[in-house]
């Protein structure tokens, strides 16, 4: 056995052929743990041992505790992502999306792999396979989720590198994103004809004339609307969001989203008609709860993001 200095590891020949080296590290919990590297030649093992000892000196333990990727992703969601939501640094909807991607896509395909053994080729194949059935945007969501999780694993010294980093989905690298196209004039006319007379006709009028996001429209209150003249103005102060307790109001997407939006004559007229119809509906509904919303459900409370798109 080739002894090195104290703590520098030792190299020895294996009975079945080849060489091995053992050294000791301290885990992130402070415990001493013996590690082993293998190679076909003594020189190869020596190089690997030197690299391992260098990592040890830099504080890189890489103690993944035998976790599979699926097990680690569960830990990442509960210990890294959920606290961000609780402290208001991430939207609950983002957590829901990450959890859904992990549950429905990443774990079925790669969850059985040991975290330390996952490699770039497997990640690339995963993206390519998903690209056969999902949209380019959906595949990019998978990539963002996996890359963020593995980035945290690197920061926690569980793995030496992020094998998803730089492995953009093939669809994105080759211009797979399709630019969102605005409705043509004829399409807008057809849409507004289709919803004419519907309960939430004004919602569609407002959407096509202002470009407000769905959550912003559903978060509007009558106190946000200035309809005193032929033209008017909306103040965007809140947005309807999915929270851990159901639907709730939160800040718009970013600071720039808190803004005033001018209304043209068509939008003002549609909102005035909508307010008159809503007043009549409120008088007919004894269970009505008045929250001052411009686009509530039939009981006066928040409208779900799916229900708002239905013709009712």
C-alpha positions in Angstrom: 0.0 0.0 0.0 1.4 3.4 -0.9 1.0 5.6 2.1 0.9 9.4 1.8 1.1 12.0 4.5 -1.5 12.1 7.3 -4.9 13.0 5.8 -3.6 12.8 2.3 -5.1 9.4 1.5 -3.5 6.1 0.4 -3.2 4.3 -2.9 -3.3 0.5 -3.2 -3.7 -2.3 -5.7 -7.1 -4.0 -5.8 -7.2 -7.8 -5.6 -9.4 -8.1 -8.7 -7.1 -5.8 -10.7 -6.8 -2.0 -11.0 -6.0 0.5 -8.3 -7.9 2.4 -5.6 -7.3 5.3 -3.2 -9.0 6.1 0.1 -9.2 9.4 1.9 -11.3 11.1 4.6 -13.6 14.1 4.3 -15.8 15.9 6.8 -19.4 16.1 5.7 -21.5 19.2 5.8 -22.7 17.9 9.2 -19.2 17.6 10.6 -18.9 13.8 10.5 -15.8 12.0 9.2 -16.4 9.9 6.2 -14.1 7.7 4.2 -14.2 8.1 0.4 -12.7 5.9 -2.4 -11.7 6.6 -5.9 -10.8 3.9 -8.5 -8.8 3.6 -11.7 -7.1 1.1 -14.0 -3.6 2.4 -13.4 -1.8 3.9 -10.4 -1.3 7.1 -12.2 -5.0 7.5 -13.0 -5.9 6.9 -9.3 -3.3 9.3 -8.2 -4.7 12.1 -10.5 -8.2 11.4 -9.2 -7.0 11.4 -5.6 -5.2 14.7 -6.1 -8.3 16.3 -7.6 -10.5 14.9 -4.7 -8.1 16.3 -2.1 -8.1 19.6 -3.8 -11.9 19.7 -3.7 -11.8 18.8 -0.1 -9.4 21.7 0.7 -11.8 24.0 -1.2 -14.6 22.9 1.1 -16.3 20.8 -1.7 -17.6 17.7 0.0 -20.2 16.6 -2.5 -22.0 14.4 0.0 -25.3 13.7 -1.8 -26.2 11.2 0.9 -27.2 8.6 -1.7 -30.2 10.7 -2.8 -32.0 9.9 -6.1 -32.9 12.9 -8.2 -36.6 12.4 -7.3 -35.8 12.4 -3.6 -33.7 15.5 -3.9 -36.4 17.4 -5.9 -38.9 16.8 -3.1 -36.3 18.2 -0.6 -35.7 21.2 -2.9 -39.4 22.0 -3.2 -40.0 21.8 0.5 -36.8 23.3 1.9 -35.9 25.8 -0.8 -39.0 26.8 -2.8 -41.7 26.8 -0.2 -39.9 29.2 2.1 -39.6 31.7 -0.7 -43.4 31.6 -1.1 -44.0 31.9 2.6 -41.7 35.0 2.7 -43.4 36.6 -0.3 -40.3 36.3 -2.5 -42.1 33.9 -5.0 -45.6 33.6 -6.2 -47.5 30.5 -5.0 -48.4 29.8 -8.7 -44.7 29.4 -9.4 -44.4 26.8 -6.7 -47.5 25.0 -8.1 -45.9 25.0 -11.6 -42.5 23.7 -10.3 -44.2 20.9 -8.3 -46.4 19.9 -11.3 -43.3 19.7 -13.5 -41.4 17.6 -11.0 -44.4 15.3 -10.4 -45.6 14.8 -14.0 -42.4 15.0 -16.0 -39.0 15.0 -14.3 -39.6 12.3 -11.7 -41.2 9.7 -14.0 -38.3 10.1 -16.5 -35.3 10.7 -14.3 -36.4 10.5 -10.7 -34.8 7.0 -10.2 -31.3 8.2 -11.1 -28.9 8.9 -8.3 -28.3 12.6 -8.1 -24.6 12.2 -8.4 -24.9 10.0 -11.4 -27.1 12.2 -13.6 -25.2 13.3 -16.7 -25.6 15.7 -19.5 -26.5 13.1 -22.1 -29.5 11.9 -20.1 -30.7 15.5 -19.6 -30.4 16.2 -23.3 -32.3 13.0 -24.2 -35.0 14.0 -21.7 -35.5 17.4 -23.4 -35.5 15.8 -26.8 -38.1 13.2 -25.9 -40.3 15.8 -24.2 -40.0 18.0 -27.3 -41.8 15.4 -29.3 -45.0 15.8 -27.3 -44.8 19.2 -25.7 -44.6 22.7 -27.0 -41.2 24.5 -27.0 -42.3 26.8 -24.2 -43.3 23.8 -22.1 -39.9 22.1 -22.6 -38.2 25.3 -21.6 -40.2 25.3 -18.3 -38.9 21.8 -17.7 -35.4 23.0 -18.3 -35.7 26.0 -16.0 -37.1 23.9 -13.2 -34.4 21.2 -13.4 -31.6 23.8 -13.8 -32.7 25.7 -10.8 -32.9 22.6 -8.6 -29.5 21.3 -9.6 -28.0 24.8 -9.2 -29.1 24.6 -5.6 -27.6 21.1 -5.2 -24.3 22.6 -6.4 -24.5 25.4 -3.9 -25.2 22.9 -1.1 -22.1 20.9 -2.1 -24.1 17.8 -3.0 -22.8 17.6 -6.5 -19.8 19.1 -8.2 -21.5 20.6 -11.3 -24.9 21.4 -12.7 -25.4 19.0 -15.7 -28.5 20.9 -16.9 -26.6 24.2 -17.2 -26.0 25.1 -20.8 -28.2 22.3 -22.0 -30.9 24.5 -23.4 -33.8 22.5 -25.0 -33.2 21.9 -28.6 -36.3 23.9 -29.5 -35.0 27.0 -27.8 -31.5 26.8 -29.3 -32.9 26.6 -32.8 -35.5 29.4 -32.4 -38.3 27.1 -31.3 -40.1 29.9 -29.5 -42.9 31.2 -31.6 -43.6 34.9 -31.1 -47.0 35.7 -29.6 -49.1 37.2 -32.4 -51.6 39.9 -31.8 -55.1 39.4 -33.1 -55.7 40.9 -36.5 -58.4 43.5 -36.9 -60.8 40.9 -38.4 -60.1 38.5 -35.6 -60.9 41.2 -32.9 -64.2 42.0 -34.7 -65.1 38.3 -34.8 -64.3 37.9 -31.1 -66.3 40.9 -30.0 -69.3 39.7 -32.2 -69.1 36.3 -30.5 -69.3 37.7 -27.0 -71.9 40.4 -27.7 -74.6 40.4 -25.1 -72.7 38.0 -22.8 -72.4 38.6 -19.1 -68.7 39.5 -19.3 -68.7 41.1 -22.7 -66.9 44.1 -21.2 -64.1 41.9 -20.0 -63.2 41.0 -23.6 -63.6 44.6 -24.8 -61.2 45.7 -22.1 -58.7 43.0 -22.9 -58.5 43.8 -26.6 -58.4 47.6 -26.1 -55.9 47.7 -23.1 -53.8 44.6 -23.3 -54.2 44.0 -19.5 -53.2 40.6 -18.1 -56.0 38.3 -17.1 -55.1 38.5 -13.4 -55.0 42.3 -13.6 -58.5 42.5 -15.2 -60.0 40.1 -12.6 -58.4 42.2 -9.8 -60.0 45.5 -10.9 -62.5 47.3 -8.6 -64.9 50.0 -9.6 -62.9 52.4 -7.4 -60.0 51.8 -9.9 -62.1 53.1 -12.9 -62.6 56.7 -13.8 -65.5 56.7 -16.2 -66.7 60.3 -15.8 -66.1 61.3 -19.4 -66.3 59.9 -22.9 -62.8 58.6 -22.3 -61.4 57.4 -19.0 -58.7 55.7 -17.1 -58.0 52.6 -15.1 -55.6 52.3 -12.1 -53.9 48.9 -12.0 -53.2 48.3 -8.3 -53.6 44.6 -7.7 -53.8 41.2 -9.5 -55.9 38.1 -8.8 -53.5 35.3 -8.0 -53.6 31.6 -7.0 -52.4 31.3 -3.4 -52.1 28.3 -1.0 -55.5 29.2 0.4 -57.2 29.6 -3.0 -57.7 32.8 -5.0 -56.5 36.0 -3.5 -55.2 39.5 -4.4 -51.6 40.4 -4.6 -49.3 43.0 -6.1 -49.1 43.1 -9.9 -46.2 41.2 -11.6 -43.6 44.0 -11.0 -43.4 47.7 -10.0 -43.9 48.8 -13.6 -47.2 46.9 -13.7 -48.7 49.3 -11.2 -49.8 51.9 -13.7 -52.6 53.9 -15.1 -54.2 52.8 -18.4 -56.1 55.1 -20.6 -59.6 54.0 -21.8 -61.0 54.8 -25.2 -64.6 55.6 -25.9 -65.4 51.9 -26.7 -64.0 50.6 -23.5 -65.7 53.3 -21.4 -69.1 52.6 -23.0 -68.7 48.9 -22.4 -67.8 49.3 -18.7 -70.8 51.7 -18.2 -73.1 49.1 -19.7 -71.5 46.4 -17.7 -72.0 48.3 -14.4 -75.6 48.8 -15.2 -76.1 45.1 -15.8 -74.2 44.2 -12.7 -76.4 46.5 -10.6 -79.5 44.7 -11.9 -77.8 41.3 -11.2 -77.0 42.3 -7.6 -80.6 43.3 -7.0 -81.8 39.9 -8.2 -79.3 38.0 -6.0 -80.0 38.0 -2.3 -76.7 36.1 -1.6 -74.6 38.8 -3.4 -71.4 39.8 -1.5 -70.3 43.2 -2.6 -66.5 43.3 -3.0 -66.6 46.2 -5.4 -65.1 44.0 -8.2 -65.7 44.9 -11.8 -65.7 41.3 -12.9 -66.9 39.1 -10.0 -68.7 35.8 -10.2 -72.5 35.6 -9.9 -72.2 35.9 -6.1 -70.1 39.0 -6.2 -66.8 37.3 -5.1 -63.7 36.6 -7.1 -63.9 34.9 -10.5 -61.6 32.0 -11.1 -59.1 32.4 -13.9 -60.7 29.5 -15.8 -64.3 30.6 -15.3 -63.6 34.1 -16.6 -62.9 32.7 -20.1 -66.2 30.9 -20.3 -69.2 32.5 -21.9 -71.9 32.8 -19.2 
